[in-house]
């Protein structure tokens, strides 16, 4: 989202620099006004991008059992917080999140998909896919929100499945 906004701002600045007034034609008293369209307003970020941005902004925040605020998160609380901030309707608990959205095959994972694991010492765990094999999660007591890889042996063995939340479509500006 930040990269998209920066590209749009740069394009608008370059378009403004490239336009120059037209000099009056010889024999005519008035200059012709240039016809330069104003830059298009930046599109609002889609819910998936906002969900990812809001989740990534919590990187390094502490784990707290039952937490769903920046003061501390458990795994499903992190997902719930980022979804709520992005206007996405997701339930609060990992078990409920496991039933929300659409199932996704591991080979079809996209950023914003929820990945679920079952560890021997913990019933269910959820994280948010960032891309490739990396996901963001609030791992456990004494740790902080961090990025890990699904290819790490502990996560690969515990992998249970994935779901794709329903992200509302971005609305065009008026």
N, C-alpha and C positions, 0 to 999 in steps of 0.2 A: 504494500500500500504506500509506504513512504517512497519507495523507488518510483512507483507510478506517478505520484504527485510531483516528484522532482523532475521527471521526464516531461510532464505536461507543463510545468513552470518554465523549464528551459526552452521548450518549443514555443511557448507564448512569447518569451523574451526575444528569441531569435526572429520570430515573425515581426515583432515590433521594430527591431533594428533593421530589418530588410526593407521595410516600407519607408518611402521618402516622398515628400511633396513633389508634385509635378510642376515644373517651371511653366510660366505662362508661354503660350505659343506666340510666336512673332506675329504682330499685327492684331492680337486679341488682348483686351485689357484685363481679363480676369483669369486666374489660374484655375485649372480643373482640380476639384478636390479628389484626393485619392480614394479609391473604394477598397478599404481594408476592413474585412469583417472582424468584429471583436473576437478575442479568443474564446473558445467554448469553455464553459465552466467545467471544472473537474468533476467527474462522476463520483458519487459517494461510494465508499468502499463497499464491496458486497459483504454479506454476513459471514461468509467463510473466512475472508481476509481479516475482518474485524475480530472474529473468534480467535484466529491464530495470533494476531497482534496482541490482543488482550491477555491471552494465555502466556505468550512469550514475555510479556512485561512482568510476569510474576516469577520469572527465573530467579533463583536465589532466595525466595521467600521461604520461611520455615515450614516444616511439616507440623501439623497439629491435628490430632485425632478429632474428627467431627468438625474441623474447620472449613469454612467456605468464604473467608475474607482474606485480604492481604496480610492480616495479622498472623495467619497460619492456615494451611490447607491440608486436608487429607486428599487422596487421589480423586475421588468423585467430587469433592468440594471444589477443586481446581477446575474441573470440567464444567461444573454447574456455574461457577462464578464467571468464567470466560464466556460461556453460552449466554448467560443472563445479560452481561455487558453488551454482547453483540445482537441482542434481541432474538436469540434462538431459544425455543422452548425445549428444554431438556429436564428430565427429572433429577432429583438430588442424589440418590444412592446408586452405587455401582450396579447392583442387581436390576434396578429399574432402567438404568442407562443401557444395560446389556440387551434389553428388550425394545429400546427406542430406535427409530430410524430403520435403515435397510441393511441386511447382512452384506458384507463385502468379502470377497476372496482375498487371501493374503497377497496374491500376485497383483491385485487391482487396487491396492491401498493408495490413497491420495492424501495430501495435506488436509488436516481437519477431520479425518476419520478417527473414530475412537477404537483403540486396540485394548483387548482384554486379556488378562493373564490370570492363572490360578497357581499360586505358590503353595507349597506344603504347609508353611507356617501362617498363611493368610488365605481367607476364602477367595476373594476376588480382588483384582487390581485393574485400574483403567489408566490409560495415557492417551495423549493426543498426537497423532502422526504429524510430523513436520515435513517429511519428504524422504525419499529412498527408504532406509531402514530406521531412521531416527525418530524418536518420539519424546515428548515432554511429559513429565509426571511428577507427582509428589510421592516419593518412594516409601519412607517409613520414619518413625519417631527418631529424632536426633539428626535427621537429614534435611535437605532443602529441595525445593523444586529444581529439577535438573533435566538435562537431555541425556538419553541413553540410546543404545542400538538394539533393535530386535534380534540382531545376529549374535549378540553376546550370549554365551551358553545358558545362563540362568533365565534370560528372557525368552530365548528360543524354545527351551524345554517347557516353560510355563505358558506359552502362547495358547490362547483359547479361541480367539476369533476377533472379528472387527465389525463395526456398524458405521454406517454413514448417516449422520444427522440430517434432518431436513432443513436446509438453509433457505430462508426466504430470498427471492430474487431481488437484485438491486433495483431501486426505483430510479428512473431518469429524472434529472433536475427539471424544474418547471421554469 
